[in-house]
Amino acid sequence: MLAMVDLDGTLIDTKDINYAAYKMALEESGYNDLRYDQFCNDFNGLNYKIFLRIIDPDMSFELMEKIHNRKAELYPSFMKNGKLNESLVAMLAALKASGWKIALVSAANRKNILDALERFSVVGLFDEIVAQESVKKTKPNPECFFYTMKLFNEDPYTSIIFEDSKTGIMAAEQTGCKFYIVKGYN
């Protein structure tokens, strides 16, 4: 049995962390108009390669990577703005105690994931961390969930997913797994 859980907006409310880090990284590159409501409503949960193209369709790949890497550097300094979903953590701990494997499956990069998990002291809860570097295609493509099931030799009938974002839910729907929509942390 396998439980797969998303990070941003599911396990931890990270929208304020991500917004502050992306806003500063974008401003350093001359983009001064990222609004909080725009980020929360339109970009939160999207892979950076998608939403940075929306901000500037002509943005070069090199500049996208520069902004994304700078955001990753800034991320830990805004960690105080996050909030742990303690109810979900308790549920996952109970599943783990009863023999389930627990995997964090996120479109975030591994460094940001580890920073968040360490900040909220939940690294040990997870048997595996699947980050954007682990797969070629990120959510809404379901590759990350299929990859994770393969790691544990599980299938959709023995796996569940916890998600919050439109893109994550789209990916979960394509797996055949039961999935639970988490609200209130995004």
C-alpha positions in Angstrom: 0.0 0.0 0.0 1.3 3.4 -1.0 0.2 6.9 -0.1 1.6 9.7 -2.4 1.3 13.3 -1.1 2.0 16.6 -2.8 4.0 19.3 -1.0 2.8 22.8 -2.0 -0.7 23.4 -0.8 -1.3 19.9 0.4 1.3 19.0 3.0 2.4 22.6 3.6 0.8 25.9 2.7 3.8 27.3 0.8 2.1 29.9 -1.5 3.4 32.8 0.6 6.9 31.2 0.6 6.9 30.6 -3.2 5.3 34.0 -4.0 7.9 36.0 -1.9 10.8 34.0 -3.4 9.6 34.3 -7.0 8.7 37.9 -6.6 12.2 38.8 -5.4 13.9 36.6 -8.1 11.7 38.2 -10.8 12.4 41.7 -9.6 16.2 41.0 -9.7 15.7 40.2 -13.4 13.6 43.3 -14.2 10.1 41.8 -13.8 8.4 44.0 -11.3 4.7 43.3 -11.7 4.0 39.8 -10.1 0.9 40.4 -8.0 0.0 38.2 -5.1 -3.5 37.5 -6.3 -2.2 36.6 -9.8 0.4 34.2 -8.3 -2.1 32.5 -6.0 -4.9 32.2 -8.6 -3.0 31.6 -11.8 0.5 30.4 -11.1 0.6 28.5 -7.8 1.1 24.8 -8.4 2.3 25.3 -12.0 5.8 24.3 -13.1 8.0 27.4 -13.5 8.6 26.7 -17.2 4.9 27.1 -17.7 4.2 30.2 -15.6 7.3 32.1 -16.5 6.3 31.7 -20.2 3.0 33.2 -19.3 4.7 36.2 -17.6 6.9 36.7 -20.7 6.3 34.5 -23.7 9.7 35.6 -25.1 11.7 34.8 -22.0 14.8 32.8 -22.8 15.4 29.3 -21.4 18.6 30.7 -19.7 16.7 33.5 -18.0 14.0 31.1 -16.8 16.6 28.9 -15.3 18.4 31.9 -13.7 15.1 33.1 -12.1 14.2 29.6 -11.0 17.6 28.9 -9.5 17.5 32.3 -7.7 14.1 31.5 -6.3 15.4 28.2 -4.9 18.2 30.1 -3.2 15.7 32.6 -1.7 13.2 30.0 -0.7 14.6 29.1 2.8 14.7 32.7 3.9 10.8 32.9 3.5 10.1 29.5 5.2 8.6 31.3 8.2 5.6 32.1 6.0 4.6 28.5 5.6 2.0 26.4 7.6 2.1 22.6 8.1 -1.1 20.6 7.5 -0.9 18.8 10.9 -4.1 16.8 10.2 -2.6 15.3 7.1 0.7 14.6 8.8 -1.2 12.7 11.6 -3.1 10.7 8.9 0.1 9.9 7.0 1.8 8.8 10.3 -1.1 6.5 11.1 -0.9 5.0 7.6 2.8 4.5 7.9 2.4 2.9 11.4 0.0 0.4 9.8 2.5 -0.6 7.1 1.9 1.8 4.2 4.8 3.4 2.3 4.6 7.2 2.2 6.1 9.2 -0.7 6.2 12.9 -1.3 5.5 13.6 -5.0 6.0 17.2 -6.0 6.8 19.3 -9.0 9.1 21.4 -6.7 12.9 20.9 -6.9 14.5 18.6 -4.4 16.3 21.4 -2.5 13.1 23.3 -1.8 11.4 20.1 -0.8 14.1 19.1 1.7 14.2 22.7 3.1 10.5 22.6 3.7 10.5 19.1 5.2 13.4 19.9 7.5 11.9 23.2 8.6 8.7 21.5 9.7 10.5 18.3 11.0 8.7 15.8 8.8 11.6 14.4 6.7 11.4 11.1 8.4 7.8 10.6 7.5 8.6 9.8 3.9 10.1 6.6 2.5 10.8 8.4 -0.8 10.8 11.9 -2.3 10.0 12.3 -5.9 10.9 15.8 -7.1 10.8 17.6 -10.5 14.3 16.2 -11.2 13.1 12.6 -10.9 10.9 12.7 -14.0 10.9 14.2 -17.5 7.3 15.6 -17.4 5.7 17.3 -14.4 2.1 17.6 -13.4 -0.5 17.7 -15.0 1.3 14.8 -16.6 0.9 11.7 -14.3 4.5 10.4 -14.9 5.5 11.3 -11.3 2.8 9.1 -9.8 3.5 6.2 -12.1 7.2 6.5 -11.4 6.5 6.4 -7.7 4.3 3.4 -7.9 7.0 1.6 -9.9 9.6 2.4 -7.2 7.4 0.6 -4.6 6.1 -2.1 -7.0 2.5 -0.9 -6.3 -0.3 -0.2 -8.7 -3.3 2.2 -8.8 -5.5 -0.3 -6.8 -3.0 -0.3 -3.9 -2.2 3.4 -4.0 -3.8 6.7 -2.9 -2.9 10.3 -3.7 -3.4 13.5 -1.8 -3.4 16.7 -4.0 -4.7 20.2 -4.0 -4.0 22.0 -7.3 -5.7 21.8 -10.6 -2.6 20.4 -12.3 -2.0 17.8 -9.5 -5.7 16.7 -9.6 -5.5 16.4 -13.4 -2.4 14.1 -13.0 -4.1 12.1 -10.2 -7.2 11.5 -12.3 -5.1 10.0 -15.1 -3.6 7.3 -12.8 -6.6 5.3 -11.8 -5.7 5.8 -8.1 -8.2 6.9 -5.5 -7.3 10.5 -4.7 -8.2 13.0 -2.0 -8.4 16.7 -2.6 -6.9 18.7 0.2 -8.4 22.2 0.8 -7.4 25.0 3.1 -3.6 24.9 2.6 -3.4 26.8 -0.7 
